[in-house]
Amino acid sequence: MNPKIERVNKDIEKTKVKLTEQQTRLRELEKQKTELENMEIVDVVRGMDISLADLAALLKTGGATSGQVGPKSTTPTEIETEDTPDEE
């Protein structure tokens, strides 16, 4: 076989191995991130000094926010329709 083709084939194989290793590393990091986020959530909830029943009721009624701070943002089309009077 042509030596250039063999070299390219070897490079392809080495790249595939590195790619697999990096994908594994990425999955590990994502798992670690999720675990850290979950620990942070648990710490916040424990710091609320609220019973489990009250917490469940709070979550069911929507008392918990989605993490958004401040009012809901509007899209440009919503802004246009809010500012213009209805034409009839």
PDB file of N, CA, C and O in Angstrom:
ATOM      1  N   MET A   1       0.847  -1.178   0.000  1.00  0.00           N
ATOM      2  CA  MET A   1       0.000   0.000   0.000  1.00  0.00           C
ATOM      3  C   MET A   1       0.894   1.243   0.000  1.00  0.00           C
ATOM      4  O   MET A   1       2.019   1.221   0.498  1.00  0.00           O
ATOM      5  N   ASN A   2       0.380   2.283  -0.551  1.00  0.00           N
ATOM      6  CA  ASN A   2       1.081   3.554  -0.624  1.00  0.00           C
ATOM      7  C   ASN A   2       1.425   4.043   0.797  1.00  0.00           C
ATOM      8  O   ASN A   2       0.552   4.067   1.665  1.00  0.00           O
ATOM      9  N   PRO A   3       2.682   4.430   1.036  1.00  0.00           N
ATOM     10  CA  PRO A   3       3.095   4.875   2.378  1.00  0.00           C
ATOM     11  C   PRO A   3       2.309   6.089   2.881  1.00  0.00           C
ATOM     12  O   PRO A   3       2.050   6.207   4.078  1.00  0.00           O
ATOM     13  N   LYS A   4       1.933   6.984   1.978  1.00  0.00           N
ATOM     14  CA  LYS A   4       1.150   8.152   2.385  1.00  0.00           C
ATOM     15  C   LYS A   4      -0.222   7.731   2.904  1.00  0.00           C
ATOM     16  O   LYS A   4      -0.718   8.269   3.894  1.00  0.00           O
ATOM     17  N   ILE A   5      -0.823   6.765   2.224  1.00  0.00           N
ATOM     18  CA  ILE A   5      -2.133   6.275   2.641  1.00  0.00           C
ATOM     19  C   ILE A   5      -2.019   5.581   4.000  1.00  0.00           C
ATOM     20  O   ILE A   5      -2.881   5.752   4.861  1.00  0.00           O
ATOM     21  N   GLU A   6      -0.951   4.796   4.188  1.00  0.00           N
ATOM     22  CA  GLU A   6      -0.739   4.111   5.465  1.00  0.00           C
ATOM     23  C   GLU A   6      -0.583   5.138   6.599  1.00  0.00           C
ATOM     24  O   GLU A   6      -1.138   4.962   7.683  1.00  0.00           O
ATOM     25  N   ARG A   7       0.162   6.189   6.343  1.00  0.00           N
ATOM     26  CA  ARG A   7       0.378   7.228   7.354  1.00  0.00           C
ATOM     27  C   ARG A   7      -0.947   7.911   7.712  1.00  0.00           C
ATOM     28  O   ARG A   7      -1.233   8.165   8.882  1.00  0.00           O
ATOM     29  N   VAL A   8      -1.742   8.201   6.689  1.00  0.00           N
ATOM     30  CA  VAL A   8      -3.042   8.830   6.925  1.00  0.00           C
ATOM     31  C   VAL A   8      -3.945   7.878   7.711  1.00  0.00           C
ATOM     32  O   VAL A   8      -4.658   8.312   8.616  1.00  0.00           O
ATOM     33  N   ASN A   9      -3.922   6.594   7.378  1.00  0.00           N
ATOM     34  CA  ASN A   9      -4.717   5.602   8.110  1.00  0.00           C
ATOM     35  C   ASN A   9      -4.308   5.538   9.577  1.00  0.00           C
ATOM     36  O   ASN A   9      -5.163   5.444  10.457  1.00  0.00           O
ATOM     37  N   LYS A  10      -3.007   5.588   9.844  1.00  0.00           N
ATOM     38  CA  LYS A  10      -2.519   5.587  11.232  1.00  0.00           C
ATOM     39  C   LYS A  10      -2.986   6.844  11.962  1.00  0.00           C
ATOM     40  O   LYS A  10      -3.393   6.779  13.122  1.00  0.00           O
ATOM     41  N   ASP A  11      -2.925   7.977  11.284  1.00  0.00           N
ATOM     42  CA  ASP A  11      -3.388   9.226  11.881  1.00  0.00           C
ATOM     43  C   ASP A  11      -4.890   9.182  12.179  1.00  0.00           C
ATOM     44  O   ASP A  11      -5.351   9.691  13.201  1.00  0.00           O
ATOM     45  N   ILE A  12      -5.623   8.574  11.281  1.00  0.00           N
ATOM     46  CA  ILE A  12      -7.065   8.430  11.483  1.00  0.00           C
ATOM     47  C   ILE A  12      -7.326   7.599  12.738  1.00  0.00           C
ATOM     48  O   ILE A  12      -8.154   7.972  13.569  1.00  0.00           O
ATOM     49  N   GLU A  13      -6.631   6.489  12.876  1.00  0.00           N
ATOM     50  CA  GLU A  13      -6.818   5.616  14.041  1.00  0.00           C
ATOM     51  C   GLU A  13      -6.437   6.331  15.338  1.00  0.00           C
ATOM     52  O   GLU A  13      -7.151   6.231  16.336  1.00  0.00           O
ATOM     53  N   LYS A  14      -5.309   7.055  15.327  1.00  0.00           N
ATOM     54  CA  LYS A  14      -4.891   7.797  16.516  1.00  0.00           C
ATOM     55  C   LYS A  14      -5.926   8.862  16.875  1.00  0.00           C
ATOM     56  O   LYS A  14      -6.218   9.076  18.052  1.00  0.00           O
ATOM     57  N   THR A  15      -6.470   9.515  15.879  1.00  0.00           N
ATOM     58  CA  THR A  15      -7.478  10.549  16.115  1.00  0.00           C
ATOM     59  C   THR A  15      -8.755   9.933  16.689  1.00  0.00           C
ATOM     60  O   THR A  15      -9.380  10.513  17.577  1.00  0.00           O
ATOM     61  N   LYS A  16      -9.141   8.763  16.184  1.00  0.00           N
ATOM     62  CA  LYS A  16     -10.328   8.081  16.706  1.00  0.00           C
ATOM     63  C   LYS A  16     -10.140   7.720  18.176  1.00  0.00           C
ATOM     64  O   LYS A  16     -11.071   7.852  18.971  1.00  0.00           O
ATOM     65  N   VAL A  17      -8.952   7.268  18.539  1.00  0.00           N
ATOM     66  CA  VAL A  17      -8.667   6.914  19.929  1.00  0.00           C
ATOM     67  C   VAL A  17      -8.750   8.165  20.807  1.00  0.00           C
ATOM     68  O   VAL A  17      -9.360   8.139  21.875  1.00  0.00           O
ATOM     69  N   LYS A  18      -8.138   9.247  20.354  1.00  0.00           N
ATOM     70  CA  LYS A  18      -8.167  10.504  21.115  1.00  0.00           C
ATOM     71  C   LYS A  18      -9.594  11.019  21.253  1.00  0.00           C
ATOM     72  O   LYS A  18      -9.988  11.507  22.312  1.00  0.00           O
ATOM     73  N   LEU A  19     -10.357  10.907  20.185  1.00  0.00           N
ATOM     74  CA  LEU A  19     -11.741  11.357  20.202  1.00  0.00           C
ATOM     75  C   LEU A  19     -12.547  10.565  21.228  1.00  0.00           C
ATOM     76  O   LEU A  19     -13.319  11.144  21.992  1.00  0.00           O
ATOM     77  N   THR A  20     -12.373   9.275  21.246  1.00  0.00           N
ATOM     78  CA  THR A  20     -13.068   8.428  22.213  1.00  0.00           C
ATOM     79  C   THR A  20     -12.686   8.811  23.635  1.00  0.00           C
ATOM     80  O   THR A  20     -13.546   8.880  24.513  1.00  0.00           O
ATOM     81  N   GLU A  21     -11.405   9.060  23.863  1.00  0.00           N
ATOM     82  CA  GLU A  21     -10.946   9.468  25.189  1.00  0.00           C
ATOM     83  C   GLU A  21     -11.564  10.805  25.596  1.00  0.00           C
ATOM     84  O   GLU A  21     -11.976  10.977  26.743  1.00  0.00           O
ATOM     85  N   GLN A  22     -11.628  11.744  24.665  1.00  0.00           N
ATOM     86  CA  GLN A  22     -12.194  13.057  24.960  1.00  0.00           C
ATOM     87  C   GLN A  22     -13.704  12.977  25.208  1.00  0.00           C
ATOM     88  O   GLN A  22     -14.234  13.697  26.054  1.00  0.00           O
ATOM     89  N   GLN A  23     -14.387  12.113  24.479  1.00  0.00           N
ATOM     90  CA  GLN A  23     -15.821  11.935  24.707  1.00  0.00           C
ATOM     91  C   GLN A  23     -16.076  11.354  26.092  1.00  0.00           C
ATOM     92  O   GLN A  23     -17.017  11.754  26.777  1.00  0.00           O
ATOM     93  N   THR A  24     -15.237  10.414  26.498  1.00  0.00           N
ATOM     94  CA  THR A  24     -15.351   9.839  27.831  1.00  0.00           C
ATOM     95  C   THR A  24     -15.099  10.905  28.887  1.00  0.00           C
ATOM     96  O   THR A  24     -15.826  10.984  29.877  1.00  0.00           O
ATOM     97  N   ARG A  25     -14.091  11.710  28.684  1.00  0.00           N
ATOM     98  CA  ARG A  25     -13.760  12.799  29.614  1.00  0.00           C
ATOM     99  C   ARG A  25     -14.917  13.794  29.693  1.00  0.00           C
ATOM    100  O   ARG A  25     -15.264  14.256  30.780  1.00  0.00           O
ATOM    101  N   LEU A  26     -15.510  14.124  28.553  1.00  0.00           N
ATOM    102  CA  LEU A  26     -16.641  15.046  28.530  1.00  0.00           C
ATOM    103  C   LEU A  26     -17.813  14.500  29.334  1.00  0.00           C
ATOM    104  O   LEU A  26     -18.421  15.234  30.114  1.00  0.00           O
ATOM    105  N   ARG A  27     -18.137  13.223  29.155  1.00  0.00           N
ATOM    106  CA  ARG A  27     -19.229  12.614  29.913  1.00  0.00           C
ATOM    107  C   ARG A  27     -18.941  12.650  31.410  1.00  0.00           C
ATOM    108  O   ARG A  27     -19.844  12.908  32.207  1.00  0.00           O
ATOM    109  N   GLU A  28     -17.698  12.394  31.799  1.00  0.00           N
ATOM    110  CA  GLU A  28     -17.320  12.440  33.213  1.00  0.00           C
ATOM    111  C   GLU A  28     -17.478  13.853  33.772  1.00  0.00           C
ATOM    112  O   GLU A  28     -17.985  14.031  34.880  1.00  0.00           O
ATOM    113  N   LEU A  29     -17.046  14.852  33.010  1.00  0.00           N
ATOM    114  CA  LEU A  29     -17.164  16.240  33.460  1.00  0.00           C
ATOM    115  C   LEU A  29     -18.623  16.675  33.571  1.00  0.00           C
ATOM    116  O   LEU A  29     -18.996  17.374  34.514  1.00  0.00           O
ATOM    117  N   GLU A  30     -19.445  16.263  32.609  1.00  0.00           N
ATOM    118  CA  GLU A  30     -20.868  16.601  32.666  1.00  0.00           C
ATOM    119  C   GLU A  30     -21.529  15.958  33.878  1.00  0.00           C
ATOM    120  O   GLU A  30     -22.363  16.576  34.538  1.00  0.00           O
ATOM    121  N   LYS A  31     -21.157  14.721  34.166  1.00  0.00           N
ATOM    122  CA  LYS A  31     -21.694  14.033  35.345  1.00  0.00           C
ATOM    123  C   LYS A  31     -21.256  14.749  36.619  1.00  0.00           C
ATOM    124  O   LYS A  31     -22.059  14.939  37.532  1.00  0.00           O
ATOM    125  N   GLN A  32     -19.995  15.145  36.684  1.00  0.00           N
ATOM    126  CA  GLN A  32     -19.473  15.860  37.839  1.00  0.00           C
ATOM    127  C   GLN A  32     -20.203  17.198  38.024  1.00  0.00           C
ATOM    128  O   GLN A  32     -20.535  17.579  39.147  1.00  0.00           O
ATOM    129  N   LYS A  33     -20.447  17.897  36.931  1.00  0.00           N
ATOM    130  CA  LYS A  33     -21.161  19.175  36.986  1.00  0.00           C
ATOM    131  C   LYS A  33     -22.565  18.981  37.537  1.00  0.00           C
ATOM    132  O   LYS A  33     -23.010  19.744  38.394  1.00  0.00           O
ATOM    133  N   THR A  34     -23.260  17.965  37.049  1.00  0.00           N
ATOM    134  CA  THR A  34     -24.612  17.678  37.507  1.00  0.00           C
ATOM    135  C   THR A  34     -24.623  17.357  38.996  1.00  0.00           C
ATOM    136  O   THR A  34     -25.495  17.827  39.727  1.00  0.00           O
ATOM    137  N   GLU A  35     -23.657  16.555  39.449  1.00  0.00           N
ATOM    138  CA  GLU A  35     -23.578  16.206  40.866  1.00  0.00           C
ATOM    139  C   GLU A  35     -23.340  17.450  41.714  1.00  0.00           C
ATOM    140  O   GLU A  35     -23.941  17.594  42.779  1.00  0.00           O
ATOM    141  N   LEU A  36     -22.475  18.346  41.258  1.00  0.00           N
ATOM    142  CA  LEU A  36     -22.201  19.583  42.002  1.00  0.00           C
ATOM    143  C   LEU A  36     -23.434  20.491  42.042  1.00  0.00           C
ATOM    144  O   LEU A  36     -23.728  21.101  43.070  1.00  0.00           O
ATOM    145  N   GLU A  37     -24.148  20.576  40.922  1.00  0.00           N
ATOM    146  CA  GLU A  37     -25.374  21.375  40.889  1.00  0.00           C
ATOM    147  C   GLU A  37     -26.416  20.797  41.844  1.00  0.00           C
ATOM    148  O   GLU A  37     -27.092  21.536  42.559  1.00  0.00           O
ATOM    149  N   ASN A  38     -26.539  19.468  41.849  1.00  0.00           N
ATOM    150  CA  ASN A  38     -27.507  18.824  42.741  1.00  0.00           C
ATOM    151  C   ASN A  38     -27.154  19.067  44.203  1.00  0.00           C
ATOM    152  O   ASN A  38     -28.042  19.302  45.023  1.00  0.00           O
ATOM    153  N   MET A  39     -25.865  19.013  44.538  1.00  0.00           N
ATOM    154  CA  MET A  39     -25.436  19.275  45.906  1.00  0.00           C
ATOM    155  C   MET A  39     -25.767  20.715  46.295  1.00  0.00           C
ATOM    156  O   MET A  39     -26.180  20.976  47.425  1.00  0.00           O
ATOM    157  N   GLU A  40     -25.586  21.640  45.367  1.00  0.00           N
ATOM    158  CA  GLU A  40     -25.894  23.046  45.636  1.00  0.00           C
ATOM    159  C   GLU A  40     -27.387  23.237  45.878  1.00  0.00           C
ATOM    160  O   GLU A  40     -27.784  23.982  46.774  1.00  0.00           O
ATOM    161  N   ILE A  41     -28.210  22.568  45.084  1.00  0.00           N
ATOM    162  CA  ILE A  41     -29.663  22.648  45.257  1.00  0.00           C
ATOM    163  C   ILE A  41     -30.064  22.088  46.617  1.00  0.00           C
ATOM    164  O   ILE A  41     -30.881  22.684  47.319  1.00  0.00           O
ATOM    165  N   VAL A  42     -29.498  20.961  46.985  1.00  0.00           N
ATOM    166  CA  VAL A  42     -29.812  20.349  48.279  1.00  0.00           C
ATOM    167  C   VAL A  42     -29.413  21.282  49.416  1.00  0.00           C
ATOM    168  O   VAL A  42     -30.161  21.434  50.382  1.00  0.00           O
ATOM    169  N   ASP A  43     -28.245  21.909  49.312  1.00  0.00           N
ATOM    170  CA  ASP A  43     -27.802  22.847  50.342  1.00  0.00           C
ATOM    171  C   ASP A  43     -28.761  24.023  50.473  1.00  0.00           C
ATOM    172  O   ASP A  43     -29.078  24.440  51.587  1.00  0.00           O
ATOM    173  N   VAL A  44     -29.225  24.561  49.352  1.00  0.00           N
ATOM    174  CA  VAL A  44     -30.155  25.687  49.384  1.00  0.00           C
ATOM    175  C   VAL A  44     -31.464  25.271  50.038  1.00  0.00           C
ATOM    176  O   VAL A  44     -31.999  25.992  50.881  1.00  0.00           O
ATOM    177  N   VAL A  45     -31.980  24.109  49.652  1.00  0.00           N
ATOM    178  CA  VAL A  45     -33.254  23.638  50.199  1.00  0.00           C
ATOM    179  C   VAL A  45     -33.117  23.377  51.699  1.00  0.00           C
ATOM    180  O   VAL A  45     -34.012  23.723  52.470  1.00  0.00           O
ATOM    181  N   ARG A  46     -32.027  22.781  52.108  1.00  0.00           N
ATOM    182  CA  ARG A  46     -31.828  22.523  53.544  1.00  0.00           C
ATOM    183  C   ARG A  46     -31.711  23.821  54.319  1.00  0.00           C
ATOM    184  O   ARG A  46     -32.105  23.880  55.484  1.00  0.00           O
ATOM    185  N   GLY A  47     -31.184  24.848  53.706  1.00  0.00           N
ATOM    186  CA  GLY A  47     -31.034  26.133  54.367  1.00  0.00           C
ATOM    187  C   GLY A  47     -32.334  26.919  54.464  1.00  0.00           C
ATOM    188  O   GLY A  47     -32.377  27.961  55.117  1.00  0.00           O
ATOM    189  N   MET A  48     -33.383  26.439  53.830  1.00  0.00           N
ATOM    190  CA  MET A  48     -34.656  27.148  53.831  1.00  0.00           C
ATOM    191  C   MET A  48     -35.434  26.948  55.130  1.00  0.00           C
ATOM    192  O   MET A  48     -36.374  27.695  55.403  1.00  0.00           O
ATOM    193  N   ASP A  49     -35.065  25.967  55.925  1.00  0.00           N
ATOM    194  CA  ASP A  49     -35.758  25.687  57.185  1.00  0.00           C
ATOM    195  C   ASP A  49     -37.253  25.511  56.939  1.00  0.00           C
ATOM    196  O   ASP A  49     -38.083  26.211  57.520  1.00  0.00           O
ATOM    197  N   ILE A  50     -37.573  24.558  56.064  1.00  0.00           N
ATOM    198  CA  ILE A  50     -38.958  24.282  55.682  1.00  0.00           C
ATOM    199  C   ILE A  50     -39.164  22.774  55.726  1.00  0.00           C
ATOM    200  O   ILE A  50     -38.260  22.008  55.394  1.00  0.00           O
ATOM    201  N   SER A  51     -40.356  22.352  56.137  1.00  0.00           N
ATOM    202  CA  SER A  51     -40.627  20.918  56.209  1.00  0.00           C
ATOM    203  C   SER A  51     -40.754  20.339  54.799  1.00  0.00           C
ATOM    204  O   SER A  51     -40.982  21.062  53.829  1.00  0.00           O
ATOM    205  N   LEU A  52     -40.603  19.027  54.714  1.00  0.00           N
ATOM    206  CA  LEU A  52     -40.728  18.364  53.408  1.00  0.00           C
ATOM    207  C   LEU A  52     -42.130  18.543  52.831  1.00  0.00           C
ATOM    208  O   LEU A  52     -42.291  18.738  51.626  1.00  0.00           O
ATOM    209  N   ALA A  53     -43.135  18.476  53.688  1.00  0.00           N
ATOM    210  CA  ALA A  53     -44.513  18.644  53.210  1.00  0.00           C
ATOM    211  C   ALA A  53     -44.716  20.068  52.672  1.00  0.00           C
ATOM    212  O   ALA A  53     -45.334  20.263  51.626  1.00  0.00           O
ATOM    213  N   ASP A  54     -44.187  21.059  53.404  1.00  0.00           N
ATOM    214  CA  ASP A  54     -44.320  22.443  52.943  1.00  0.00           C
ATOM    215  C   ASP A  54     -43.536  22.674  51.658  1.00  0.00           C
ATOM    216  O   ASP A  54     -43.987  23.403  50.774  1.00  0.00           O
ATOM    217  N   LEU A  55     -42.365  22.054  51.554  1.00  0.00           N
ATOM    218  CA  LEU A  55     -41.566  22.179  50.340  1.00  0.00           C
ATOM    219  C   LEU A  55     -42.307  21.587  49.145  1.00  0.00           C
ATOM    220  O   LEU A  55     -42.352  22.187  48.071  1.00  0.00           O
ATOM    221  N   ALA A  56     -42.887  20.406  49.342  1.00  0.00           N
ATOM    222  CA  ALA A  56     -43.633  19.767  48.255  1.00  0.00           C
ATOM    223  C   ALA A  56     -44.812  20.639  47.831  1.00  0.00           C
ATOM    224  O   ALA A  56     -45.086  20.790  46.640  1.00  0.00           O
ATOM    225  N   ALA A  57     -45.505  21.213  48.814  1.00  0.00           N
ATOM    226  CA  ALA A  57     -46.645  22.079  48.495  1.00  0.00           C
ATOM    227  C   ALA A  57     -46.175  23.327  47.755  1.00  0.00           C
ATOM    228  O   ALA A  57     -46.826  23.776  46.812  1.00  0.00           O
ATOM    229  N   LEU A  58     -45.058  23.880  48.177  1.00  0.00           N
ATOM    230  CA  LEU A  58     -44.518  25.067  47.531  1.00  0.00           C
ATOM    231  C   LEU A  58     -44.168  24.783  46.069  1.00  0.00           C
ATOM    232  O   LEU A  58     -44.464  25.584  45.183  1.00  0.00           O
ATOM    233  N   LEU A  59     -43.544  23.651  45.834  1.00  0.00           N
ATOM    234  CA  LEU A  59     -43.164  23.288  44.468  1.00  0.00           C
ATOM    235  C   LEU A  59     -44.389  23.003  43.602  1.00  0.00           C
ATOM    236  O   LEU A  59     -44.413  23.357  42.423  1.00  0.00           O
ATOM    237  N   LYS A  60     -45.402  22.366  44.182  1.00  0.00           N
ATOM    238  CA  LYS A  60     -46.607  22.044  43.411  1.00  0.00           C
ATOM    239  C   LYS A  60     -47.403  23.285  43.045  1.00  0.00           C
ATOM    240  O   LYS A  60     -48.008  23.333  41.974  1.00  0.00           O
ATOM    241  N   THR A  61     -47.415  24.287  43.909  1.00  0.00           N
ATOM    242  CA  THR A  61     -48.196  25.491  43.638  1.00  0.00           C
ATOM    243  C   THR A  61     -47.459  26.473  42.751  1.00  0.00           C
ATOM    244  O   THR A  61     -48.011  27.506  42.371  1.00  0.00           O
ATOM    245  N   GLY A  62     -46.215  26.159  42.417  1.00  0.00           N
ATOM    246  CA  GLY A  62     -45.463  27.058  41.551  1.00  0.00           C
ATOM    247  C   GLY A  62     -44.784  28.168  42.315  1.00  0.00           C
ATOM    248  O   GLY A  62     -44.368  29.164  41.723  1.00  0.00           O
ATOM    249  N   GLY A  63     -44.665  28.017  43.604  1.00  0.00           N
ATOM    250  CA  GLY A  63     -43.999  29.023  44.408  1.00  0.00           C
ATOM    251  C   GLY A  63     -42.516  29.078  44.127  1.00  0.00           C
ATOM    252  O   GLY A  63     -41.863  30.085  44.399  1.00  0.00           O
ATOM    253  N   ALA A  64     -41.985  28.012  43.589  1.00  0.00           N
ATOM    254  CA  ALA A  64     -40.568  27.989  43.243  1.00  0.00           C
ATOM    255  C   ALA A  64     -40.416  28.586  41.853  1.00  0.00           C
ATOM    256  O   ALA A  64     -41.226  28.317  40.966  1.00  0.00           O
ATOM    257  N   THR A  65     -39.398  29.383  41.664  1.00  0.00           N
ATOM    258  CA  THR A  65     -39.171  30.007  40.361  1.00  0.00           C
ATOM    259  C   THR A  65     -38.356  29.085  39.477  1.00  0.00           C
ATOM    260  O   THR A  65     -37.791  28.091  39.933  1.00  0.00           O
ATOM    261  N   SER A  66     -38.309  29.434  38.218  1.00  0.00           N
ATOM    262  CA  SER A  66     -37.546  28.641  37.261  1.00  0.00           C
ATOM    263  C   SER A  66     -36.085  29.042  37.247  1.00  0.00           C
ATOM    264  O   SER A  66     -35.319  28.579  36.402  1.00  0.00           O
ATOM    265  N   GLY A  67     -35.693  29.901  38.178  1.00  0.00           N
ATOM    266  CA  GLY A  67     -34.324  30.385  38.188  1.00  0.00           C
ATOM    267  C   GLY A  67     -34.192  31.728  37.525  1.00  0.00           C
ATOM    268  O   GLY A  67     -33.131  32.350  37.579  1.00  0.00           O
ATOM    269  N   GLN A  68     -35.252  32.182  36.903  1.00  0.00           N
ATOM    270  CA  GLN A  68     -35.237  33.474  36.224  1.00  0.00           C
ATOM    271  C   GLN A  68     -35.393  34.571  37.267  1.00  0.00           C
ATOM    272  O   GLN A  68     -36.239  34.482  38.157  1.00  0.00           O
ATOM    273  N   VAL A  69     -34.584  35.583  37.148  1.00  0.00           N
ATOM    274  CA  VAL A  69     -34.660  36.720  38.049  1.00  0.00           C
ATOM    275  C   VAL A  69     -35.243  37.893  37.283  1.00  0.00           C
ATOM    276  O   VAL A  69     -34.781  38.209  36.187  1.00  0.00           O
ATOM    277  N   GLY A  70     -36.242  38.536  37.841  1.00  0.00           N
ATOM    278  CA  GLY A  70     -36.840  39.684  37.181  1.00  0.00           C
ATOM    279  C   GLY A  70     -38.024  39.291  36.327  1.00  0.00           C
ATOM    280  O   GLY A  70     -38.392  38.118  36.263  1.00  0.00           O
ATOM    281  N   PRO A  71     -38.622  40.273  35.669  1.00  0.00           N
ATOM    282  CA  PRO A  71     -39.814  39.990  34.866  1.00  0.00           C
ATOM    283  C   PRO A  71     -39.485  39.192  33.610  1.00  0.00           C
ATOM    284  O   PRO A  71     -38.347  39.153  33.143  1.00  0.00           O
ATOM    285  N   LYS A  72     -40.511  38.571  33.092  1.00  0.00           N
ATOM    286  CA  LYS A  72     -40.361  37.794  31.866  1.00  0.00           C
ATOM    287  C   LYS A  72     -39.997  38.734  30.724  1.00  0.00           C
ATOM    288  O   LYS A  72     -40.595  39.799  30.571  1.00  0.00           O
ATOM    289  N   SER A  73     -39.023  38.336  29.933  1.00  0.00           N
ATOM    290  CA  SER A  73     -38.658  39.176  28.798  1.00  0.00           C
ATOM    291  C   SER A  73     -39.690  39.020  27.693  1.00  0.00           C
ATOM    292  O   SER A  73     -40.340  37.981  27.579  1.00  0.00           O
ATOM    293  N   THR A  74     -39.834  40.044  26.894  1.00  0.00           N
ATOM    294  CA  THR A  74     -40.794  40.010  25.791  1.00  0.00           C
ATOM    295  C   THR A  74     -40.050  39.950  24.476  1.00  0.00           C
ATOM    296  O   THR A  74     -38.928  40.440  24.352  1.00  0.00           O
ATOM    297  N   THR A  75     -40.689  39.348  23.504  1.00  0.00           N
ATOM    298  CA  THR A  75     -40.104  39.278  22.171  1.00  0.00           C
ATOM    299  C   THR A  75     -40.446  40.551  21.425  1.00  0.00           C
ATOM    300  O   THR A  75     -41.379  41.250  21.824  1.00  0.00           O
ATOM    301  N   PRO A  76     -39.736  40.882  20.366  1.00  0.00           N
ATOM    302  CA  PRO A  76     -40.042  42.106  19.610  1.00  0.00           C
ATOM    303  C   PRO A  76     -41.487  42.174  19.132  1.00  0.00           C
ATOM    304  O   PRO A  76     -42.069  43.258  19.109  1.00  0.00           O
ATOM    305  N   THR A  77     -42.079  41.048  18.752  1.00  0.00           N
ATOM    306  CA  THR A  77     -43.467  41.090  18.285  1.00  0.00           C
ATOM    307  C   THR A  77     -44.416  41.377  19.438  1.00  0.00           C
ATOM    308  O   THR A  77     -45.432  42.044  19.242  1.00  0.00           O
ATOM    309  N   GLU A  78     -44.110  40.890  20.636  1.00  0.00           N
ATOM    310  CA  GLU A  78     -44.945  41.192  21.793  1.00  0.00           C
ATOM    311  C   GLU A  78     -44.868  42.672  22.129  1.00  0.00           C
ATOM    312  O   GLU A  78     -45.873  43.280  22.498  1.00  0.00           O
ATOM    313  N   ILE A  79     -43.697  43.247  22.005  1.00  0.00           N
ATOM    314  CA  ILE A  79     -43.523  44.666  22.297  1.00  0.00           C
ATOM    315  C   ILE A  79     -44.334  45.502  21.311  1.00  0.00           C
ATOM    316  O   ILE A  79     -44.990  46.465  21.707  1.00  0.00           O
ATOM    317  N   GLU A  80     -44.292  45.141  20.042  1.00  0.00           N
ATOM    318  CA  GLU A  80     -45.028  45.888  19.029  1.00  0.00           C
ATOM    319  C   GLU A  80     -46.526  45.827  19.286  1.00  0.00           C
ATOM    320  O   GLU A  80     -47.216  46.840  19.167  1.00  0.00           O
ATOM    321  N   THR A  81     -47.036  44.654  19.636  1.00  0.00           N
ATOM    322  CA  THR A  81     -48.472  44.519  19.843  1.00  0.00           C
ATOM    323  C   THR A  81     -48.926  45.167  21.132  1.00  0.00           C
ATOM    324  O   THR A  81     -50.078  45.588  21.241  1.00  0.00           O
ATOM    325  N   GLU A  82     -48.030  45.256  22.119  1.00  0.00           N
ATOM    326  CA  GLU A  82     -48.397  45.898  23.375  1.00  0.00           C
ATOM    327  C   GLU A  82     -48.493  47.411  23.221  1.00  0.00           C
ATOM    328  O   GLU A  82     -49.331  48.038  23.869  1.00  0.00           O
ATOM    329  N   ASP A  83     -47.664  48.005  22.388  1.00  0.00           N
ATOM    330  CA  ASP A  83     -47.593  49.449  22.266  1.00  0.00           C
ATOM    331  C   ASP A  83     -48.593  50.026  21.261  1.00  0.00           C
ATOM    332  O   ASP A  83     -48.913  51.212  21.331  1.00  0.00           O
ATOM    333  N   THR A  84     -49.079  49.227  20.351  1.00  0.00           N
ATOM    334  CA  THR A  84     -49.960  49.757  19.307  1.00  0.00           C
ATOM    335  C   THR A  84     -51.407  49.456  19.670  1.00  0.00           C
ATOM    336  O   THR A  84     -51.721  48.343  20.092  1.00  0.00           O
ATOM    337  N   PRO A  85     -52.305  50.454  19.507  1.00  0.00           N
ATOM    338  CA  PRO A  85     -53.720  50.210  19.801  1.00  0.00           C
ATOM    339  C   PRO A  85     -54.354  49.320  18.731  1.00  0.00           C
ATOM    340  O   PRO A  85     -53.895  49.266  17.590  1.00  0.00           O
ATOM    341  N   ASP A  86     -55.410  48.632  19.127  1.00  0.00           N
ATOM    342  CA  ASP A  86     -56.116  47.775  18.176  1.00  0.00           C
ATOM    343  C   ASP A  86     -56.788  48.637  17.135  1.00  0.00           C
ATOM    344  O   ASP A  86     -57.438  49.625  17.476  1.00  0.00           O
ATOM    345  N   GLU A  87     -56.645  48.285  15.876  1.00  0.00           N
ATOM    346  CA  GLU A  87     -57.288  49.011  14.794  1.00  0.00           C
ATOM    347  C   GLU A  87     -58.540  48.268  14.371  1.00  0.00           C
ATOM    348  O   GLU A  87     -58.530  47.046  14.217  1.00  0.00           O
ATOM    349  N   GLU A  88     -59.599  49.003  14.187  1.00  0.00           N
ATOM    350  CA  GLU A  88     -60.848  48.355  13.756  1.00  0.00           C
ATOM    351  C   GLU A  88     -61.439  49.068  12.585  1.00  0.00           C
ATOM    352  O   GLU A  88     -62.490  48.668  12.085  1.00  0.00           O
TER     353      GLU A  88
END
